[in-house]
């Protein structure tokens, strides 16, 4: 964010500033940026919510929440607290936005972060426009999901686009702010080693897993409307797929990178009534045990009968020259036995073993594993000679080579820290463009419609297991299996 000097201080407005996202992720991210003195020096931060309160009570709330996440450095907290203010208004109303404008007063660049339900984006944008807060200095940061399907996404995007230009809109997918996700781009396009091998000639398949041990819990009113397909696959999983599969952009600038991601989304083979039954798995958890504790089933949590899926696995095909014949296996779910976000690039086996029959059982195909959470790491498995002597001659073993540097011993950054800095600078490379969102929804709507045509009901799986057994059958042809 640039400093406009005589035109006033730079301002960040957090709509929903007393909500879970703001207190758990956004404000801690701003605090850590303050620790590192990376915030614009004159930045002012205003939390906006409907709850009663003032600047003093808001600072006390933020300080309490920070203490739950980290040991707070008092000097950094004092600097952050000096930036903070709070306004209790209904920001969907013109009068609420007018009060916000009055509190902001003369300002330089203005960032408005929508930590709100997407159903409110349209009314809030209209109110902000009426208060004169959507001018050329303004940037609007939108949290996912942008809509529930293609039609609602277009309506939401149109409502926001009616008050500001596309270049002023920053659609967040926080996975794109993760260090390891950015390392994936560097790994592919900053090294001569990988890119010549990154295609159907050497890669057997790709796995993308986002596994959660948490139950749906108190989020069920939202989750029951969206389900795992819309909540996770439409945004996080398809974004990761795009970064693995996209062609090299002409440069590392916002439109060049996002142009290539859109090409991938347009190349996804749509599902139909026949293929959706064979190439997707839809599940819903029942009672079981997770991390040593009993969990009730989803229907017991929500207290009604519902077809909402809490688990999705699918075999996705990309119809282009690079990826023809290479399946991408996606899976995500709630109440699974392990918390994990992981990309696995499985290379093909050697065409011929020169080391003799004794080593047949030693040979393991090369594999690149990119871990995003709970730990961030990139590991490449390579074959090497087994140490020592053997009557059978040379023996082989598979060894992991860690490709992650720079995070050892240091604090793991919150993904939102990087994204905040990019918003302040006006860099939209790691943010999602409107046509990306809508193309992703087009694909997801096709899956949902095919499920309805084929009458695919969610299959039960016990909490604490890896989804319905059919998810193993999805990947098993060709001797493949999910990475344990």
LUMLUMMI-386923 format. One record per atom (N, C-alpha, C): x, y, z; residue in three letters. Coordinates in steps of 0.001 Angstrom, whole numbers, plus 500000, padded with zeros to 6 digits. Last residue first. Layout:
LUMLUMMI-386923
XYZALA...
This chain:
LUMLUMMI-386923
499668456714502576UNK499218456535503952UNK499597457753504791UNK498454457624499462UNK499603457666500357UNK499112457637501777UNK496289455313497849UNK496467456599498541UNK497714456535499393UNK497576453403495085UNK496944453501496412UNK497178454885496973UNK497632451387492074UNK497803452631492811UNK497131452551494175UNK497321449292490303UNK498171449091491486UNK498415450343492297UNK495503449763488363UNK496887450046488024UNK497825449888489198UNK492921450784490614UNK493325450263489303UNK494743450695488926UNK492631452330493109UNK493388451077493063UNK493719450531491678UNK491028454551493382UNK492423454773493003UNK493168453482492696UNK488510453559494031UNK488628454628493037UNK490050454735492492UNK488831451828496124UNK488590451262494807UNK488719452292493693UNK489014453698498142UNK490195452902497808UNK490049452271496435UNK486430454631498181UNK487475455583497813UNK488786454872497516UNK484860452569499121UNK484907452753497670UNK485950453779497244UNK484804452846501830UNK485755451903501258UNK485900452090499754UNK484498456306502824UNK483924455045502355UNK484980454149501705UNK487181457559505018UNK486065457677504100UNK485507456319503704UNK489182456555506742UNK489522457347505573UNK488394457368504546UNK487894457002510138UNK488380456207509015UNK488585457123507809UNK486783458671511998UNK488077458088512330UNK488614457157511275UNK483425457705511583UNK484359458753511980UNK485659458098512436UNK482652455426509013UNK482811455656510439UNK483782456802510684UNK480526456364506337UNK481855455935506787UNK481992456292508260UNK477922455864503922UNK478369456062505308UNK479821455636505498UNK477615457731500902UNK477850456441501534UNK478352456667502961UNK475157459900499654UNK476394459775500429UNK476487458398501086UNK473800458839496465UNK473613459194497863UNK474958459118498596UNK473196459638493283UNK474315459227494131UNK474080459741495550UNK471526459767490955UNK470968459487492286UNK472045458945493230UNK472372460672488585UNK472695459271488887UNK472175458847490255UNK471497463319488769UNK470998462465487684UNK471214460987487978UNK472986464192491026UNK471522464183491069UNK470947463256489994UNK475608463947490074UNK475182463196491254UNK473658463081491297UNK475450465848488015UNK475626464431487674UNK475257463540488851UNK475244468197489503UNK474144467809488612UNK474236466333488242UNK477749468177490802UNK476518468136491584UNK475331467679490736UNK479470468395488573UNK479549467234489477UNK478238467074490243UNK478651470877487552UNK478523469673486738UNK478590468402487571UNK479373472583489597UNK477947472422489299UNK477709471181488454UNK482154472362489257UNK481523471807490461UNK480025471625490258UNK482540473718486782UNK482933472317486943UNK482206471674488119UNK481537476241487466UNK480964475512486333UNK481288474027486435UNK483257477032489512UNK481868476719489829UNK481200475948488694UNK485558477476487966UNK485561476425488986UNK484140476027489355UNK484679479651486483UNK485012478414485783UNK485062477234486756UNK484364481549488505UNK483189481103487776UNK483468479815486998UNK486994481907489449UNK485921481506490359UNK484764480886489573UNK488246482775487066UNK488683481560487762UNK487561481017488644UNK486980485175486528UNK486729484057485617UNK487234482736486182UNK487948486747488740UNK486524486430488590UNK486292485228487674UNK490926485447490300UNK490229486326489375UNK488786485843489182UNK492379485315493461UNK491619484590492443UNK490803485566491599UNK495813486044494279UNK494381486177494498UNK493635485658493267UNK498497486241493864UNK498026485121494678UNK496537485204495000UNK498683488630492330UNK499123487350491782UNK498532486169492542UNK498130491276492936UNK496994490344492891UNK497379488945492415UNK499416493768494865UNK499847492638494040UNK498766491557494082UNK499188495984496509UNK498380495946495300UNK498761494827494352UNK500404496084498930UNK501217496459497768UNK500409496523496481UNK498362495169500562UNK498909496504500809UNK499721497004499616UNK498111492591499465UNK497015493555499333UNK497536494969499534UNK500558491494500267UNK500272491647498842UNK499128492625498606UNK500238491494503049UNK501301492292502447UNK501039492526500968UNK498090489667503266UNK497937491064503683UNK499002491948503025UNK499378487343502370UNK498287487913501583UNK497999489354501971UNK501245486843504383UNK501700487103503022UNK500613487791502202UNK499393486402506490UNK500426487431506580UNK500909487826505181UNK497811484205505923UNK497224485531505734UNK498269486647505833UNK499306482005506719UNK499209482314505292UNK498675483715505046UNK501538482515509381UNK500145482351508981UNK500032482777507519UNK504770480931509533UNK503909482086509302UNK502480481662508994UNK506454479386512041UNK505680479135510831UNK504681480272510649UNK509523480615513194UNK508078480542513355UNK507418480270512014UNK512426478431512754UNK511715479703512759UNK510225479503512953UNK513563475927512530UNK513846476715513715UNK513094478024513797UNK513292476024509084UNK513788475281510235UNK514119476237511369UNK512675477376506842UNK511667477377507890UNK512179476705509162UNK514843477163505067UNK514435478488505525UNK513375478499506593UNK513767474552502828UNK514785475299503540UNK514158476558504126UNK512946471463501524UNK512450472642502227UNK513569473271503031UNK513502469094500396UNK513759470269499567UNK513297471553500249UNK514905466093501465UNK514080467244501822UNK514489468446501000UNK514744462993500169UNK515545464209500071UNK514630465391500365UNK514594459645501316UNK513934460949501132UNK514947462082501089UNK515409456660499500UNK515758457648500519UNK515047458963500254UNK515249453236498942UNK514620454523498674UNK514917455464499822UNK517975451120497881UNK517003451576498874UNK516465452939498457UNK519511448125496539UNK519043449505496448UNK518105449846497602UNK522529446233496164UNK521134446353496589UNK520781447837496670UNK524855444444494211UNK524324445750494620UNK522853445643495012UNK525131441036495352UNK525571442176494577UNK524957443468495083UNK524474439061497055UNK523604439209495881UNK524036440367494990UNK526045439293499201UNK526368438212498278UNK525571438326496991UNK526885442678499952UNK525879441631499868UNK526334440571498882UNK527952445405502046UNK528212444379501052UNK527123443329501081UNK526907448901502513UNK527394447591502905UNK527569446655501731UNK523891450779501777UNK525272450660502282UNK525629449215502612UNK522167450686498712UNK522104450335500124UNK523538450153500642UNK522108453390496446UNK522697452105496816UNK522558451889498319UNK518853454860495901UNK520271454959496196UNK520797453561496523UNK516144456740494583UNK516788455451494789UNK518290455644494976UNK514246459285496286UNK515192458870495257UNK515745457488495592UNK511608461423496941UNK512193460118497216UNK513014459672496014UNK511440464655498115UNK511591463871496893UNK512251462549497256UNK509396466783499945UNK510300465635499999UNK510271464902498662UNK508743469675501607UNK508755469103500266UNK509808468005500267UNK506576470953504179UNK507802470296503743UNK507639469846502296UNK504964471951507023UNK505252472328505652UNK506594471730505240UNK502545470184508987UNK503911470647508775UNK504094470998507302UNK499890469428508706UNK500235470387509767UNK501665470916509681UNK500172471098505526UNK499843471134506936UNK499645469698507415UNK501557470582503147UNK501170471952503463UNK500797472129504919UNK503948468667501515UNK503103468777502702UNK502836470241503006UNK504494466988498718UNK504454468383499160UNK503448468471500302UNK506525464601497363UNK505459464817498343UNK505562466240498875UNK507325462788494583UNK507470464115495178UNK506268464355496080UNK508962459754493899UNK507731460418494316UNK508078461758494952UNK510059456984491916UNK510288458303492510UNK508952458977492822UNK509276453597492734UNK509194454735491816UNK509408456046492565UNK511614451367493983UNK510406452132494295UNK510394453341493364UNK513228448306494141UNK512919449478493328UNK511574450094493704UNK513430445956495567UNK513979447194496140UNK513478448435495431UNK512532443840494116UNK511723444262495257UNK512204445539495902UNK514630443665492271UNK513263443941491809UNK512382444457492942UNK517156442948492951UNK516745444313493297UNK515317444633492865UNK517570440429491983UNK517559440599493434UNK517054441975493846UNK517780440679489216UNK516517440229489799UNK516440440478491295UNK519565443697488210UNK519390442280488477UNK518133441964489253UNK519808446315487424UNK520577445886488586UNK520351444423488976UNK518289447462485474UNK519597446962485058UNK520355446282486197UNK515004447402484660UNK515880447302485818UNK517207446682485393UNK513102449679482727UNK513906448462482750UNK514854448512483950UNK511519451890483158UNK511136451000482056UNK511914449695482070UNK510563452632486526UNK511609452503485510UNK511154451580484384UNK507233454019487003UNK508355453127487316UNK509387453121486196UNK506360457558487168UNK506211456216486623UNK507401455342487013UNK505731459487490165UNK506356459258488874UNK506198457799488444UNK503319461263491792UNK503878459921491670UNK504428459714490261UNK503020463779493877UNK503283463600492451UNK504018462268492307UNK500791464778496244UNK501721463704495917UNK501818463598494396UNK500085467184498633UNK500109466897497196UNK501163465830496949UNK498100467707501528UNK499259467096500887UNK499037466930499392UNK497165468208504730UNK496991468761503394UNK498264468436502626UNK495723466580507493UNK496762466601506476UNK496298467355505244UNK495020464837510310UNK494918466179509742UNK496060466351508763UNK493469461650510345UNK494692462435510341UNK494409463800509739UNK491045460287510152UNK491971459921511228UNK493197460810511352UNK488231462585509747UNK489177461598509234UNK490252461342510295UNK486206464501510030UNK486276463357510939UNK487134462226510373UNK485727465386506534UNK485690465684507958UNK485765464380508756UNK487699465439503495UNK486619465036504367UNK486803465501505790UNK488869464753500182UNK488759465656501324UNK487607465201502192UNK490796464021497312UNK489942463567498416UNK490001464574499552UNK491579463417493900UNK491309464383494957UNK490493463719496053UNK493815462477491485UNK492915461947492502UNK492793462962493640UNK494215462729488142UNK494398463508489364UNK493355463023490364UNK495724460623485667UNK494607460937486571UNK495064461787487753UNK496811461140482496UNK497314461210483870UNK496150461553484800UNK495796461296479914UNK495995459975480493UNK496528459962481913UNK497277464346479261UNK496427463292478696UNK496786461933479306UNK498752466545480052UNK498230465653481082UNK497329464548480548UNK499643467997477811UNK500568467700478902UNK500058466562479784UNK497376468316476122UNK498522467500475699UNK499409467091476874UNK494287467910477991UNK495240468682477193UNK496454467799476911UNK492030467397480036UNK492096467114478601UNK492982468136477889UNK492355465840482967UNK492648467133482343UNK492891466871480866UNK490183464146485212UNK490993464117483992UNK491154465532483454UNK489955462938488495UNK489761464064487588UNK490713463926486402UNK488251461141490734UNK489304460971489738UNK489038461988488638UNK487495461987494120UNK487193461948492700UNK488457461757491865UNK485744462101497190UNK486941461675496459UNK486562461624494988UNK484466463712499999UNK484438463599498542UNK485784463060498075UNK482442463985502874UNK483637463400502255UNK483423463350500747UNK480053464838503650UNK481168465311504472UNK482492464753503957UNK477136465819501853UNK478331464981501948UNK479383465648502838UNK473720465905502677UNK474973466645502569UNK476167465715502748UNK471201464939502932UNK472068464249501972UNK473427464937501839UNK469619464511506114UNK470190465372505085UNK471113464553504200UNK467490464619508880UNK467967463835507745UNK468446464772506642UNK468722466234511878UNK467739466023510825UNK468334465122509753UNK470748467044513624UNK469414466774514141UNK468339466633513090UNK473404467441513268UNK472504468444512695UNK471059468226513127UNK474491465258514716UNK474954466627514942UNK473940467659514463UNK473242463059513626UNK472988463368515040UNK473420464797515355UNK474331463126511093UNK472887463311511239UNK472511463630512679UNK477040462571511635UNK476646463878511128UNK475158464133511323UNK477524460748514756UNK477387460882513322UNK476898462267512910UNK479904461469517410UNK478596461096516897UNK478552461316515396UNK482913460083518604UNK482254461120517807UNK480902460596517339UNK485148459514521280UNK483947459117520544UNK483353460319519812UNK488723459783520955UNK487451460234521514UNK486277459833520648UNK491082459098519699UNK490791458509520996UNK489479458920521626UNK490933460362517222UNK491949460782518182UNK491598460335519598UNK487672459290516882UNK488707460127516289UNK489637460595517395UNK485321456830516236UNK486316457297517201UNK487401458065516449UNK481820457145515348UNK483102456466515344UNK484020457079516387UNK478796457529513459UNK479517457502514735UNK480809456700514624UNK479362458603510036UNK478516458102511106UNK479376458004512359UNK479853460961507382UNK480323460188508533UNK479195459799509478UNK479358460356503988UNK478860461100505153UNK479209460299506404UNK480567460714500549UNK480400460056501839UNK479857460977502914UNK481097459812497244UNK480427460788498099UNK480123460111499433UNK483369459540494677UNK482855458915495896UNK482302460024496772UNK483709459107491115UNK483590459935492315UNK483058459093493467UNK483734457394488944UNK484928458194489201UNK484785459183490350UNK481295456075488648UNK482527455294488647UNK483723456083489165UNK479354458012488669UNK479178456843489541UNK480474456053489688UNK480203459765486743UNK480205460232488127UNK480043459070489100UNK479888458553484250UNK481228458631484831UNK481215459030486294UNK477054458702483834UNK477759457416483847UNK479105457521484570UNK476327461401483960UNK475603460421484771UNK476360459108484897UNK479530463094483826UNK478153462869483392UNK477536461771484253UNK481975465674484372UNK481364464392484708UNK479967464313484111UNK484374467259482162UNK483154467261482987UNK482661465841483256UNK487798467639482478UNK486760466864481808UNK485507466828482675UNK489331470761482445UNK488827469670483277UNK487689468950482559UNK490056472960481002UNK490431471655480449UNK489938470490481289UNK489417475171482454UNK488639474945481230UNK488914473569480628UNK491394474969484396UNK489989474786484776UNK489115474517483557UNK493661475584482818UNK493513474267483444UNK492055473999483778UNK493118478249482144UNK493230477240481085UNK493086475829481643UNK493273479463484648UNK491970479369483985UNK492001478329482872UNK496044479359485049UNK495151478584485920UNK493771478424485290UNK496944481126483089UNK497292479714482979UNK496418478846483881UNK495911483550484036UNK495519483058482708UNK495781481562482590UNK497319483853486396UNK495908483475486477UNK495354483052485124UNK499860484571485441UNK499686483379486273UNK498229482917486245UNK499218486924484020UNK499889485815483345UNK499692484523484121UNK498075488638485934UNK497249488119484853UNK497893486937484151UNK500290489080487875UNK498966488564488212UNK498213487948487041UNK503482487672486872UNK502609488813487144UNK501185488303487256UNK505883486279486036UNK505241486104487337UNK504480487381487697UNK505234485349482585UNK505961486087483619UNK505233485910484929UNK503921483471481147UNK504894484300480440UNK505742485122481395UNK503736480359483022UNK503227481665482586UNK504326482464481894UNK503766476990482142UNK504598478103482600UNK504006479422482108UNK500532475473482788UNK501712475715481970UNK502518476881482555UNK499301473714485718UNK499318474815484760UNK500617474852483955UNK499204471698487678UNK498971471334486279UNK499205472458485285UNK499654472723490234UNK500398471555489796UNK500358471433488278UNK497829474821490265UNK499243475127490426UNK500128473951490018UNK495392473433489979UNK495836474366488942UNK497326474651489046UNK495253472022492399UNK495343471288491138UNK495879472206490028UNK494912474172494144UNK496131473362494223UNK496334472572492935UNK492363474995493275UNK493492475912493185UNK494819475150493246UNK490830472777493881UNK491018473131492474UNK492149474135492299UNK490978472867496696UNK491514471719495955UNK491742472054494485UNK489866475439497460UNK491207474995497848UNK491756473915496922UNK487249475482495784UNK488269476517495937UNK489644475919496227UNK485756473148495455UNK485588474258494512UNK486706475279494612UNK486368471494497655UNK486859471147496318UNK486833472360495402UNK485203472755499992UNK486634472494499865UNK487109472268498433UNK482473473382499738UNK483265474027500785UNK484758473897500541UNK481380471811497741UNK481394473260497557UNK482316473958498548UNK481923469207498794UNK482194469540497391UNK482325471043497210UNK481038469162501452UNK482477469102501168UNK482794469518499741UNK478328471582501934UNK478921470261501832UNK480379470323501409UNK476382473768502013UNK477466473690501034UNK478003472277500852UNK474474473501503962UNK474073474121502703UNK475114473898501609UNK475874472470506045UNK474802471644505495UNK474283472213504182UNK477572474539506741UNK478124473369506068UNK477022472538505416UNK475913476427508059UNK476610476760506812UNK476967475499506049UNK475003474788510212UNK474038475522509370UNK474642475964508031UNK477468473633511317UNK476568472830510475UNK475535473654509700UNK479386474617512940UNK479322475196511590UNK478230474537510739UNK479557473218515269UNK478675474385515263UNK478550475031513885UNK480433470172513643UNK480151470911514872UNK479203472079514674UNK482021468630511915UNK481393469854511426UNK481003470756512596UNK485158467594513418UNK483784467364512987UNK483203468676512469UNK488609467368512439UNK487498468052513093UNK486154467570512562UNK490539466288510911UNK490058465459512019UNK488846466083512699UNK490698466460507398UNK490459467164508651UNK489983466176509706UNK492644466535504480UNK491969465726505494UNK491866466518506787UNK493096466823501311UNK492861467763502409UNK492005467036503431UNK495222465668498793UNK494419465311499964UNK494310466505500902UNK495857464725495606UNK495707465917496437UNK494737465574497562UNK498053462944493484UNK497066462892494571UNK497045464232495296UNK498653462024490148UNK498805463043491184UNK497692462853492207UNK500528459571488208UNK499294460198488706UNK499648461227489763UNK502910459302486669UNK501850458296486629UNK500510458875487079UNK505053461176484658UNK504201461174485856UNK503059460185485677UNK506338461033482186UNK507051460549483375UNK506192460493484636UNK504561461837480209UNK505612460880479864UNK506285460280481091UNK502849463809481098UNK502326462453480989UNK503405461416480693UNK505066465920483054UNK504022465668482073UNK503672464190482048UNK507700467068483883UNK506401467381484496UNK505282467176483480UNK510275466970483092UNK509691465703483552UNK508233465857483971UNK511036469562482537UNK511022468595481425UNK510377467250481791UNK510808470689485232UNK509829471004484188UNK509866470032483005UNK512977469908486944UNK511655469299487037UNK510781469510485804UNK515493471199486305UNK515409469771486605UNK514006469206486427UNK515641473866486121UNK515617473157484845UNK515351471669485057UNK513671475881488226UNK514649474809488113UNK514517474131486756UNK511603477546488496UNK512913478136488746UNK514027477096488651UNK509208476190488161UNK509583477154487135UNK510910477873487386UNK508847474286490263UNK508565473966488864UNK509269474896487895UNK509644475633492585UNK510211474321492264UNK510035474004490786UNK507981477866492570UNK509426478033492398UNK510085476721491980UNK505532476585493005UNK505739477377491792UNK507225477566491516UNK506059475473495512UNK505724474599494387UNK505947475327493063UNK506358477676497146UNK507545476896496809UNK507293475955495637UNK503713478369497469UNK504547479234496642UNK505847478534496242UNK503063476244499131UNK502351476391497862UNK503157477286496927UNK504683476778501320UNK504971475607500499UNK504231475647499174UNK503547479118502429UNK504919479120501921UNK505171477969500957UNK500266480116501571UNK501150479203502288UNK502518479142501613UNK498509481554500091UNK499489482300500866UNK500466481419501612UNK496742479805499029UNK497723480363498107UNK498764481209498822UNK494998479287501095UNK495980478257500759UNK497082478821499861UNK493187481362501136UNK494367481482502000UNK495401480389501738UNK492008483074498660UNK492057481657498999UNK493333481508499814UNK490249486099498214UNK491187485326499037UNK490946483825498882UNK490219488458495774UNK489478487294496277UNK490464486334496937UNK490238491708495513UNK491201490682495928UNK490415489526496557UNK489676494324493281UNK489072493199494007UNK490130492132494261UNK490576496234491578UNK490469496615492986UNK489945495490493866UNK490379495272489041UNK491734495462489563UNK491738495893491025UNK487648495432488560UNK488237494121488858UNK489630494263489463UNK486345498404490217UNK486879497677489082UNK487506496358489509UNK483307498693492187UNK484748498870491993UNK485181498084490765UNK480574498340491887UNK481027499486492684UNK482531499727492579UNK480035496109490407UNK479275497319490087UNK479794498544490822UNK481430494013491458UNK481983494663490281UNK481242495920489877UNK479643493182493423UNK480905493803493824UNK481491494591492654UNK477607492186491790UNK477307493198492805UNK478571493923493251UNK478937490280490259UNK478359491444489591UNK478074492563490586UNK479606488408492206UNK480675489111491498UNK480155490361490800UNK476981487586492860UNK477840488215493859UNK478952489010493198UNK476117486525490400UNK475371487624491023UNK476238488366492040UNK477974484485490002UNK477892485586489048UNK477159486781489637UNK477324482867492194UNK478650483460492090UNK478642484648491138UNK474778482019491549UNK474931482924492692UNK476303483581492693UNK475494480431489251UNK474533481531489159UNK474712482521490306UNK477322478503490223UNK477720479457489193UNK476792480663489159UNK476952478446493828UNK476974477801492523UNK477312478878491497UNK477317480020495943UNK477104478603496231UNK477103477767494954UNK479705482786496373UNK478504482119495889UNK478430480668496323UNK482696482480497096UNK482009483497496306UNK480816482813495652UNK483336481420500455UNK483051481102499053UNK482355482271498358UNK486273483544500585UNK485461482512499939UNK484397482050500936UNK486425487098501120UNK486652485721501561UNK485786484772500742UNK487799489871499486UNK486628489006499649UNK487058487612500074UNK488698493140499775UNK489218491787499951UNK488057490883500319UNK488941495992497827UNK488014495126498555UNK488564493708498577UNK490427499129497959UNK490603497736497573UNK489695496886498454UNK490325502569496871UNK489803501465497674UNK490143500106497075UNK490921504719495328UNK491911504347496342UNK491519503086497108UNK488684505160493720UNK489863504553493106UNK490950504162494104UNK485943504421496073UNK486631505190495036UNK487884504497494530UNK484154503593497965UNK484528502656496895UNK485203503386495735UNK483003505224499851UNK484155504415500264UNK484588503411499203UNK480691506803499834UNK481887507290499162UNK483152506515499492UNK478413505735500809UNK479197506529501752UNK480494507051501134UNK477485504238498726UNK476690505409499113UNK477453506322500055UNK479399502200498766UNK479364503144497650UNK478603504407498029UNK478671500878501101UNK479981501516501017UNK480025502546499893UNK476153499911500312UNK476245500869501413UNK477583501605501378UNK476886498163498248UNK475996499292497961UNK476084500364499044UNK478429496348499717UNK479039497142498646UNK478189498355498305UNK476463495251501392UNK477573496009501972UNK478227496891500906UNK474748493919499558UNK474259495044500360UNK475378495894500950UNK476786492004498490UNK476056492972497678UNK475548494152498475UNK477668490494500747UNK478599491289499948UNK477888492367499132UNK476105488798502206UNK476054490213502575UNK476891491093501660UNK476654486282501427UNK475316486771501126UNK475172488260501425UNK479172485710502468UNK479083486235501098UNK477698486738500722UNK479630486836505787UNK478945485892504912UNK478850486487503509UNK482885488379506241UNK481431488303506395UNK480882487169505557UNK485228489954506071UNK485181488719506863UNK483730488481507268UNK486326491824503809UNK484995491283504035UNK485083489936504751UNK488220494665504234UNK488285493202504273UNK486912492657504674UNK489272497331502481UNK488097496859503213UNK488063495343503102UNK491734499731502439UNK491478498305502236UNK490288497916503101UNK492659502721500996UNK491686502107501897UNK491498500653501496UNK495185505236500910UNK494636503986500396UNK493752503332501454UNK494316507904502962UNK495039507513501757UNK494392506264501196UNK491688510051504180UNK492513508844504189UNK493283508716502891UNK489559511799506361UNK490519511884505263UNK491460510686505330UNK487366509423507973UNK487750510779507622UNK488667510801506408UNK486555507207509507UNK487772507157508693UNK488271508561508375UNK484189508053510663UNK485300507652511527UNK486610507637510752UNK482628508542508391UNK482921509636509311UNK484092509317510225UNK482470505978507342UNK483145507026506572UNK483521508204507464UNK480930504801509383UNK482286504334509124UNK483077505395508358UNK478542506200509053UNK479282506332510312UNK480731505887510143UNK477884505250506508UNK478144506679506686UNK478905506921507994UNK477381502589507039UNK478534502930506212UNK478895504405506355UNK475018502963508552UNK476191502332509147UNK477449502657508376UNK473314504106506669UNK473694504905507827UNK474906504306508550UNK472998502024504817UNK473661503260504413UNK474134504070505614UNK473740498734506052UNK472851499895505946UNK473648501142505572UNK475573496827506542UNK474738496625505351UNK473817497818505100UNK476760497345508926UNK477446497858507747UNK476666497587506458UNK475650498391511772UNK475191497448510757UNK475706497973509417UNK478317498978514158UNK477263499416513240UNK476784498215512425UNK480781499920516154UNK479623499025516238UNK478499499587515368UNK484172500058515606UNK482899500720515329UNK481795499681515341UNK487489500650516847UNK486329499773516696UNK485079500601516450UNK491048500557516268UNK489830501244516676UNK488661500315516375UNK494633500406516455UNK493312499783516470UNK492212500745516895UNK497196501406516662UNK496560501473515343UNK495067501127515399UNK497953500848519202UNK497838502265518828UNK497175502438517471UNK498225498105519102UNK497068498671519810UNK496863500139519444UNK500702497891517800UNK499482497464517126UNK498255498102517776UNK502422498926519780UNK502374499564518456UNK501093499186517721UNK501899497142521833UNK501630498564522034UNK501537499289520700UNK502820494747520704UNK501398494912520992UNK501048496393521179UNK505555495254520607UNK504819495089519355UNK503327495281519582UNK506039495385523372UNK506366496537522521UNK505604496468521209UNK505243492851524301UNK504504494043524709UNK504804495251523826UNK504662490009522574UNK505714490994522847UNK505033492337523123UNK502953487203523739UNK502836488534523146UNK504010489410523573UNK503119484030522716UNK503616484893523776UNK503734486301523205UNK500065483048521038UNK501500483284521110UNK501832484042522389UNK497346482444521294UNK498097481937520139UNK499608482053520310UNK496204483650523404UNK495908482228523227UNK496753481603522129UNK496896486286523113UNK497544485529524172UNK497284484042524087UNK495099487108521179UNK496501486941520816UNK497237486097521848UNK492789487340522743UNK492859486306521716UNK494299486065521263UNK493443489539524380UNK493121488238524976UNK493276487113523958UNK493730491546522457UNK494881491161523295UNK494652489797523923UNK491095491707521513UNK492169491291520604UNK493376490819521405UNK489801492648523838UNK489406491385523214UNK490513490849522319UNK491091495107524225UNK491181494082525272UNK490834492705524706UNK490313496439521905UNK491724496155522133UNK491900495072523185UNK487577496612522453UNK488048495840521301UNK489518495487521461UNK487466498304524630UNK487024496915524808UNK487492496034523657UNK488489500652523389UNK489167500052524542UNK488774498586524714UNK486670501250521300UNK488064500970521010UNK488763500247522146UNK483660499455522198UNK484386500646521764UNK485840500260521552UNK480455497752521802UNK481841497893522221UNK482431499200521755UNK478151495328520553UNK478439496541521307UNK479913496563521699UNK478288493916517239UNK478340493812518691UNK478702495121519364UNK478611494251514538UNK477339494691515125UNK477381494706516647UNK481779495675513501UNK480872494560513774UNK479605495113514397UNK485020496452512492UNK483608496821512378UNK482760495573512608UNK488165497762513325UNK487273496609513360UNK485833497082513341UNK490618499440511655UNK489299499632512275UNK488517498334512181UNK493867500615511706UNK493044499405511588UNK491745499624512349UNK496224502493509848UNK495192502509510877UNK494274501326510638UNK499646502869509055UNK498401502115508884UNK497495502240510115UNK502090504052508785UNK500991504895509257UNK499632504196509154UNK503821502060507871UNK504120502736509134UNK502949503543509665UNK502559498891506917UNK502784500292506551UNK502856501157507809UNK504220496171508609UNK503008496930508306UNK503373498325507818UNK506563495043509411UNK506247494963507988UNK504955495690507620UNK507760494471511894UNK507725495845511370UNK507503495857509850UNK507414492073513090UNK508488492161512097UNK508576493539511437UNK505193492720514634UNK506425492251515286UNK507613492434514356UNK503359493216512581UNK503817494320513423UNK505110493949514142UNK502951490644511688UNK503551491608510766UNK504065492832511526UNK501713489705513976UNK503028489175513623UNK503723490058512581UNK499305491230513867UNK500224491355515008UNK501621490868514626UNK498158490296511520UNK498574491701511594UNK499535491930512754UNK497645487667512354UNK498532487920511220UNK499047489353511238UNK495799488123514464UNK497132487561514747UNK498114487772513596UNK493700489168512770UNK494392490042513725UNK495714489444514209UNK493079486805511224UNK493436488088510617UNK494216488974511574UNK492591484486512957UNK493571484498511882UNK494027485902511474UNK490848484878515116UNK491690483676515090UNK492814483764514077UNK489455487230514672UNK490170487057515936UNK491157485901515887UNK488418486870512063UNK489230488035512393UNK490072487800513641UNK486969484454512309UNK488077484573511363UNK488998485728511734UNK485021485113514321UNK486005484053514519UNK487205484204513594UNK484548488750514696UNK484168487368514411UNK485325486400514538UNK484998491377514839UNK484941490676516123UNK484549489213515937UNK484909492299512220UNK486164492412512952UNK486170491763514315UNK483284492461510091UNK483265491204510850UNK484472491142511761UNK485665494201508257UNK484234493967508447UNK484065492564509024UNK488289496010508911UNK487938494598509027UNK486444494489509297UNK490058498319507062UNK488794498095507751UNK488489496604507730UNK492933500157507062UNK492432498797506871UNK491173498650507708UNK494333503068505648UNK493325502488506534UNK492998501064506089UNK496799505645505771UNK496300504426505148UNK495401503702506147UNK496001509073506430UNK496607507786506763UNK496015506669505912UNK496038511773503933UNK495616511055505125UNK496284509712505279UNK497027513295501881UNK495644512834501754UNK495200511972502916UNK499693513762502258UNK498762514805502675UNK497306514368502570UNK500399510478501883UNK500875511697502532UNK499764512632502944UNK499821508034500861UNK499338509185500110UNK499618510511500814UNK501773505247500475UNK501419506313501409UNK501040507558500622UNK500577502153499155UNK501390503364499068UNK500882504414500038UNK500853498805500000UNK500000500000500000UNK500887501242500000UNK
